[in-house]
């Protein structure tokens, strides 16, 4: 299952809502025109085009499946695209790709604008069946969702799932299910209607009463629970002085999520306040490690990663156990690592006529060191004159992958491996004319 919404804003304890942040297939039921279509004209039709800086225009769709607002005899429709540069891409549609399109006409004209509500079918998975069930009038429904730990300042990847929580829906009868190891659940209900929804698991608690929801057949629910556990400490430099704005990661040894590239879940905190303390709140029962500079080292934070206690290596790290509720562990201090030396990696991507390609992505994966046991990740794009620059720790072997940010064919794969070293690296790519023409670009890969 791959749900298309972000759950990283579970900052309100007991939150339950049917319209979560981000696009989901369920948001389509609020629009007057809903269909599945393939772009056959318009949109982004060449790898030379940067979707963020391309005049949107009109996209023509071949209608593959109509749910609402388009009669069966209509084979193609035109959608006027009204975009804005900045937070939302000027054109989200690529020639040859298939989308779930959901919009409401304006003055009789089909328009998709601003942040665009449509979804690439490749990213939807089995979610499309939920719309089919809804529009076919299927009586039985399925509610899907997530249960996680409330966070004061959540960020992507930081919301910790709660496995084994019981999710209940009380209507004329009570229906229940348990969340899986990643906090997701599916709950089958006999019909649409009013249900009182709740999620519970001791010793977690919700700070609001169960809410009554009108479930219509394509519903997504999210629940945030709290727990009264915390972990705190300070970060010191090599001379024993406290460090301000040092980043610390809390690694969960019991959970290995699919969506995060590192080996385990982690949340970050930083030292701040008068006493320069880092604090993790609402920490679920489990086994943890503390690590400094978890997303480094980089040019801004050049210190090597170290583990608690002090400046330990991964092999000598002490496991921190949190049990039950009401446990507050303080004084778990760490010491930052030695300063890292970096090497410069420059990637240049151009078309055969010398025009820079502004949408190439350079991604680097550095091999784990024995001292930290975690891969190093780096990413840069060529939006500046077709050149991407990265600074890679000199003590790591690494792999460089060059792709298009929008999954278009560049003629690759382009993957290169390098041993550790200090000498600068420059890699240049030339994209052939055959791939920069509209007849090839934009197709599904």
C-alpha positions as CSV (number, residue, x, y, z in Angstrom):
1,X,0.0,0.0,0.0
2,X,1.3,3.4,-0.9
3,X,-1.0,6.2,0.4
4,X,-0.6,9.6,-1.3
5,X,-0.5,12.0,1.6
6,X,1.9,13.3,4.1
7,X,1.4,12.5,7.7
8,X,4.3,14.5,9.0
9,X,2.0,17.2,10.4
10,X,0.6,15.1,13.2
11,X,1.3,17.9,15.7
12,X,-2.1,18.0,17.3
13,X,-2.7,15.3,19.8
14,X,-5.7,13.2,18.9
15,X,-5.8,14.6,15.4
16,X,-8.4,12.9,13.2
17,X,-9.2,14.3,9.8
18,X,-10.6,13.1,6.5
19,X,-8.6,15.6,4.4
20,X,-4.9,15.2,5.2
21,X,-2.2,17.5,3.9
22,X,-0.9,16.7,0.4
23,X,-2.8,15.1,-2.5
24,X,-4.7,11.9,-2.1
25,X,-7.1,10.1,-4.4
26,X,-9.9,10.8,-1.9
27,X,-9.7,14.6,-2.5
28,X,-11.0,13.9,-6.0
29,X,-14.5,13.2,-4.8
30,X,-14.9,16.9,-4.1
31,X,-14.4,17.9,-7.8
32,X,-17.0,18.0,-10.5
33,X,-14.8,16.4,-13.2
34,X,-12.8,13.3,-12.4
35,X,-11.2,11.0,-15.0
36,X,-8.1,9.0,-15.9
37,X,-6.3,10.3,-18.9
38,X,-3.1,10.1,-20.9
39,X,-1.4,13.3,-22.2
40,X,-1.3,13.1,-26.0
41,X,-0.6,16.8,-26.8
42,X,0.8,19.7,-24.9
43,X,2.3,19.6,-21.4
44,X,6.0,19.0,-21.1
45,X,7.1,17.3,-24.3
46,X,10.9,17.6,-24.3
47,X,13.7,16.9,-21.9
48,X,15.0,20.4,-22.7
49,X,12.0,21.9,-20.9
50,X,12.1,22.9,-17.3
51,X,8.6,22.4,-15.9
52,X,9.2,25.2,-13.4
53,X,9.9,27.7,-16.1
54,X,7.6,26.6,-19.0
55,X,4.5,28.4,-20.0
56,X,1.7,25.9,-19.1
57,X,-0.6,26.3,-22.1
58,X,-3.1,23.5,-22.8
59,X,-2.8,19.7,-22.3
60,X,-4.9,17.3,-24.4
61,X,-5.9,14.1,-22.7
62,X,-7.1,10.8,-24.1
63,X,-9.8,9.8,-21.7
64,X,-9.1,6.3,-20.5
65,X,-11.7,6.1,-17.6
66,X,-14.3,8.6,-16.6
67,X,-15.7,8.8,-13.1
68,X,-17.6,12.1,-13.2
69,X,-18.4,15.0,-15.5
70,X,-17.4,13.4,-18.8
71,X,-19.8,11.4,-20.9
72,X,-18.8,8.0,-22.3
73,X,-18.7,9.2,-25.9
74,X,-16.1,11.8,-25.2
75,X,-12.7,10.4,-26.2
76,X,-10.4,13.5,-25.6
77,X,-10.6,16.6,-23.5
78,X,-8.5,19.8,-23.4
79,X,-7.4,21.1,-20.0
80,X,-6.2,24.7,-19.7
81,X,-3.2,25.0,-17.4
82,X,-2.7,28.1,-15.4
83,X,0.5,27.9,-13.4
84,X,2.7,30.0,-11.2
85,X,6.5,29.9,-10.9
86,X,7.7,29.4,-7.3
87,X,6.2,26.9,-4.9
88,X,4.1,25.1,-7.6
89,X,5.5,23.9,-10.9
90,X,4.2,25.7,-13.9
91,X,3.2,22.5,-15.7
92,X,2.9,19.1,-13.9
93,X,1.9,17.2,-17.1
94,X,4.3,15.2,-19.3
95,X,3.6,14.0,-22.7
96,X,2.8,10.2,-22.7
97,X,2.2,9.9,-19.0
98,X,-1.2,8.9,-17.4
99,X,-2.9,10.9,-14.7
100,X,-5.9,10.9,-12.4
101,X,-7.3,14.3,-13.2
102,X,-9.7,15.9,-10.8
103,X,-10.9,19.5,-11.3
104,X,-13.9,21.8,-11.3
105,X,-14.6,23.8,-14.5
106,X,-14.5,27.6,-14.5
107,X,-17.0,29.3,-16.8
108,X,-17.4,26.0,-18.6
109,X,-13.7,25.6,-19.3
110,X,-11.7,22.8,-17.8
111,X,-8.8,24.4,-15.9
112,X,-6.1,23.1,-13.6
113,X,-4.2,25.8,-11.8
114,X,-1.9,26.9,-9.1
115,X,-0.7,23.8,-7.3
116,X,-2.5,21.2,-9.5
117,X,-4.6,18.5,-8.0
118,X,-4.0,15.7,-10.4
119,X,-1.8,12.7,-9.6
120,X,0.6,10.6,-11.8
121,X,-1.0,7.2,-12.0
122,X,2.4,5.6,-11.5
123,X,2.4,6.9,-7.9
124,X,-1.2,5.8,-7.0
125,X,-0.9,2.0,-6.8
126,X,-4.0,0.4,-5.5
127,X,-5.5,3.7,-4.3
128,X,-7.3,4.1,-7.7
129,X,-9.6,1.1,-6.8
130,X,-10.9,3.2,-3.8
131,X,-12.3,5.8,-6.3
132,X,-13.8,3.1,-8.5
133,X,-15.6,1.6,-5.5
134,X,-16.8,5.1,-4.4
135,X,-18.1,6.1,-7.8
136,X,-19.7,2.7,-8.5
137,X,-21.8,3.2,-5.3
138,X,-20.3,0.2,-3.5
139,X,-22.0,-0.1,-0.2
140,X,-19.2,-1.5,1.8
141,X,-16.3,0.9,2.3
142,X,-12.7,0.8,3.5
143,X,-11.1,3.4,5.6
144,X,-7.3,3.7,5.5
145,X,-4.9,5.7,7.6
146,X,-2.0,6.1,10.0
147,X,-1.4,6.3,13.7
148,X,1.7,8.0,14.9
149,X,3.3,9.8,17.8
150,X,2.5,13.5,18.2
151,X,5.4,15.8,17.4
152,X,5.7,19.5,18.4
153,X,7.9,20.4,15.4
154,X,7.4,17.5,12.9
155,X,9.3,17.2,9.7
156,X,9.3,14.7,6.9
157,X,10.3,11.3,8.1
158,X,10.1,12.3,11.8
159,X,6.7,11.0,12.7
160,X,7.2,7.8,14.6
161,X,4.5,5.1,13.7
162,X,2.6,3.3,16.4
163,X,2.4,-0.4,15.6
164,X,-0.4,-2.5,17.2
165,X,-2.7,0.4,17.9
166,X,-6.4,-0.5,17.9
167,X,-8.4,1.6,15.5
168,X,-12.2,1.5,16.1
169,X,-15.2,2.9,14.2
170,X,-18.4,2.8,16.2
171,X,-21.7,3.1,14.2
172,X,-24.6,0.8,14.7
173,X,-21.9,-1.8,15.5
174,X,-18.3,-1.6,16.5
175,X,-15.6,-2.4,14.0
176,X,-11.9,-2.5,14.7
177,X,-8.5,-3.4,13.3
178,X,-4.8,-3.1,14.3
179,X,-2.1,-0.9,12.8
180,X,0.8,-2.7,11.1
181,X,4.5,-2.3,12.0
182,X,4.6,1.0,10.1
183,X,1.5,2.5,11.7
184,X,-0.8,2.0,8.7
185,X,-4.3,0.5,8.9
186,X,-7.2,-0.6,6.7
187,X,-10.7,-0.9,8.3
188,X,-13.6,-2.4,6.4
189,X,-17.0,-1.0,7.2
190,X,-20.4,-2.3,6.0
191,X,-21.7,1.1,4.7
192,X,-21.2,4.8,4.5
193,X,-22.5,6.9,7.5
194,X,-21.6,8.4,10.8
195,X,-18.9,6.6,12.8
196,X,-17.1,7.6,16.0
197,X,-13.4,7.0,15.2
198,X,-10.6,6.4,17.8
199,X,-7.1,4.9,18.1
200,X,-5.8,3.5,21.4
201,X,-2.8,1.7,22.7
202,X,-1.5,1.7,26.3
203,X,0.5,3.5,27.5
204,X,-0.1,6.1,24.8
205,X,-3.0,8.6,25.2
206,X,-5.0,10.9,23.1
207,X,-5.7,14.4,24.5
208,X,-9.1,14.7,22.8
209,X,-12.3,12.7,22.7
210,X,-13.1,10.3,19.8
211,X,-14.6,12.3,16.9
212,X,-17.7,11.5,14.9
213,X,-17.0,11.4,11.2
214,X,-19.3,11.2,8.1
215,X,-17.5,8.5,6.2
216,X,-18.4,8.5,2.5
217,X,-16.5,5.6,1.0
218,X,-13.1,7.1,0.2
219,X,-11.8,8.2,3.5
220,X,-8.4,8.6,5.1
221,X,-7.9,9.1,8.9
222,X,-4.9,10.1,10.9
223,X,-4.4,9.9,14.7
224,X,-1.6,11.4,16.8
225,X,-1.1,10.0,20.3
226,X,1.2,11.2,23.1
227,X,3.4,9.6,25.7
228,X,5.2,11.1,28.6
229,X,8.8,10.1,27.9
230,X,11.8,12.2,27.0
231,X,15.5,12.0,26.3
232,X,17.8,15.1,26.7
233,X,21.4,16.1,27.0
234,X,24.2,18.4,25.7
235,X,26.7,18.3,23.0
236,X,30.3,19.4,23.7
237,X,33.3,20.1,21.5
238,X,36.7,18.4,21.8
239,X,37.6,20.9,24.6
240,X,34.5,20.1,26.7
241,X,32.7,23.3,25.9
242,X,28.9,23.2,25.1
243,X,28.0,23.5,21.4
244,X,25.1,25.7,20.3
245,X,22.8,24.5,17.4
246,X,24.5,21.0,17.3
247,X,22.2,18.4,15.7
248,X,21.5,15.1,17.3
249,X,19.6,12.1,15.9
250,X,17.6,9.6,17.9
251,X,17.8,6.2,16.1
252,X,15.2,3.6,16.7
253,X,16.8,0.2,16.6
254,X,13.5,-1.7,16.5
255,X,12.1,-0.2,13.3
256,X,13.4,-0.1,9.8
257,X,11.0,1.9,7.6
258,X,10.8,1.5,3.9
259,X,10.5,5.2,3.1
260,X,13.7,6.3,4.7
261,X,17.0,5.5,3.0
262,X,19.0,5.1,6.2
263,X,19.0,1.8,8.1
264,X,16.6,2.9,10.8
265,X,14.1,5.6,11.8
266,X,15.5,8.7,13.4
267,X,14.3,12.1,14.5
268,X,16.5,15.1,14.9
269,X,16.8,17.8,17.6
270,X,19.3,20.6,18.2
271,X,20.9,22.1,21.2
272,X,19.3,25.4,22.1
273,X,18.0,27.5,25.0
274,X,20.0,29.0,27.8
275,X,21.6,25.7,28.8
276,X,22.1,24.5,25.2
277,X,20.2,21.3,25.7
278,X,18.7,18.9,23.1
279,X,15.4,17.3,24.0
280,X,13.3,14.5,22.4
281,X,9.8,14.4,23.7
282,X,7.0,11.8,23.3
283,X,9.6,9.0,22.9
284,X,7.8,5.6,22.5
285,X,9.0,2.6,24.5
286,X,12.0,1.1,22.6
287,X,15.7,0.8,22.1
288,X,17.6,3.8,20.8
289,X,21.0,5.2,19.9
290,X,22.0,8.9,20.1
291,X,24.2,10.2,17.2
292,X,25.6,13.7,16.5
293,X,25.3,15.3,13.1
294,X,23.1,12.5,11.7
295,X,22.7,14.1,8.3
296,X,26.3,15.2,8.0
297,X,29.1,15.7,7.7
298,X,28.8,18.6,5.2
299,X,30.4,21.9,4.6
300,X,28.1,23.7,7.1
301,X,28.5,21.0,9.8
302,X,31.8,19.4,9.0
303,X,32.2,17.2,12.1
304,X,32.2,13.4,11.9
305,X,29.3,11.6,13.4
306,X,29.7,10.3,16.9
307,X,27.5,8.2,19.3
308,X,26.5,8.4,22.9
309,X,28.3,8.2,25.3
310,X,30.8,10.9,24.6
311,X,32.4,10.5,21.1
312,X,31.8,6.7,20.8
313,X,31.9,4.8,17.5
314,X,29.0,2.7,16.4
315,X,30.6,-0.4,17.9
316,X,30.9,1.2,21.3
317,X,27.6,3.1,21.3
318,X,25.4,2.5,24.4
319,X,21.8,1.4,23.8
320,X,19.2,3.6,25.6
321,X,16.1,1.7,26.7
322,X,12.8,3.5,27.2
323,X,10.2,1.5,29.1
324,X,6.5,2.3,29.9
325,X,5.4,5.9,30.5
326,X,6.8,8.8,32.6
327,X,10.5,8.1,32.0
328,X,12.7,11.2,31.6
329,X,16.3,10.5,30.8
330,X,18.6,13.5,31.1
331,X,22.4,14.1,31.1
332,X,23.0,12.0,28.0
333,X,25.8,14.1,26.7
334,X,27.8,13.6,23.4
335,X,31.0,15.0,22.0
336,X,31.3,16.1,18.4
337,X,33.7,14.3,16.1
338,X,36.8,15.4,14.3
339,X,36.5,17.9,11.4
340,X,36.1,16.2,8.0
341,X,38.1,16.9,4.9
342,X,36.0,17.2,1.7
343,X,36.5,16.8,-2.0
344,X,34.7,18.8,-4.6
345,X,32.5,16.9,-7.1
346,X,31.3,18.8,-10.2
347,X,28.7,17.5,-12.6
348,X,28.1,19.2,-15.9
349,X,25.2,18.2,-18.2
350,X,24.6,19.7,-21.6
351,X,22.8,19.0,-24.8
352,X,24.8,18.3,-28.0
353,X,24.4,21.9,-29.1
354,X,26.0,23.1,-25.9
355,X,22.8,24.2,-24.2
356,X,22.9,23.4,-20.5
357,X,20.4,20.9,-19.1
358,X,18.8,22.6,-16.0
359,X,16.9,19.6,-14.6
360,X,19.5,16.9,-14.1
361,X,20.0,15.6,-10.6
362,X,23.3,14.4,-9.1
363,X,22.9,12.0,-6.2
364,X,25.8,10.6,-4.2
365,X,25.7,7.7,-1.8
366,X,28.8,7.4,0.3
367,X,29.7,4.0,1.8
368,X,29.3,3.7,5.6
369,X,32.4,4.1,7.7
370,X,33.2,1.5,10.4
371,X,32.9,4.3,13.0
372,X,29.4,5.4,12.1
373,X,27.8,2.5,10.2
374,X,25.5,4.8,8.1
375,X,25.6,5.8,4.5
376,X,26.3,9.4,3.5
377,X,23.8,11.0,1.2
378,X,24.2,14.1,-1.0
379,X,22.1,15.7,-3.7
380,X,22.4,18.6,-6.0
381,X,20.7,19.7,-9.3
382,X,22.0,21.5,-12.4
383,X,19.5,24.4,-12.3
384,X,22.5,26.8,-12.2
385,X,23.9,26.9,-15.7
386,X,23.8,23.1,-16.1
387,X,26.3,22.5,-13.3
388,X,25.8,20.7,-10.0
389,X,28.4,20.9,-7.2
390,X,28.7,18.7,-4.2
391,X,31.2,18.4,-1.4
392,X,31.8,14.8,-0.4
393,X,33.6,13.5,2.7
394,X,37.1,12.6,1.4
395,X,37.3,9.4,3.5
396,X,34.4,7.6,1.8
397,X,34.1,5.5,-1.2
398,X,31.0,6.7,-3.1
399,X,28.6,6.1,-6.0
400,X,27.4,9.0,-8.2
401,X,24.1,8.7,-10.1
402,X,22.9,11.3,-12.6
403,X,19.2,11.3,-13.6
404,X,16.5,13.8,-14.7
405,X,14.6,15.3,-11.8
406,X,11.4,14.4,-13.5
407,X,12.2,10.8,-14.5
408,X,12.7,11.5,-18.2
409,X,15.0,9.4,-20.4
410,X,18.5,10.7,-20.5
411,X,20.0,7.7,-22.3
412,X,21.5,6.3,-19.1
413,X,21.8,4.8,-16.6
414,X,24.7,7.0,-15.6
415,X,26.3,5.5,-12.5
416,X,29.9,6.0,-11.5
417,X,31.9,4.7,-8.6
418,X,34.9,6.4,-6.9
419,X,37.3,5.4,-4.2
420,X,38.0,7.7,-1.2
421,X,40.4,10.5,-1.9
422,X,41.0,14.3,-1.9
423,X,41.4,15.1,-5.5
424,X,38.5,17.0,-7.2
425,X,36.3,15.1,-9.6
426,X,34.6,16.5,-12.6
427,X,32.1,14.5,-14.6
428,X,30.5,15.8,-17.9
429,X,27.6,14.4,-19.8
430,X,26.3,15.1,-23.3
431,X,22.7,14.4,-24.0
432,X,22.2,13.3,-27.6
433,X,19.8,15.1,-30.0
434,X,17.6,12.0,-30.3
435,X,16.6,12.4,-26.7
436,X,16.1,16.1,-26.7
437,X,13.3,16.0,-29.2
438,X,9.6,16.0,-28.2
439,X,8.9,12.6,-29.9
440,X,10.9,10.8,-27.2
441,X,10.8,12.9,-24.1
442,X,8.1,12.7,-21.6
443,X,7.2,9.0,-21.9
444,X,6.7,6.8,-18.9
445,X,9.8,5.0,-17.7
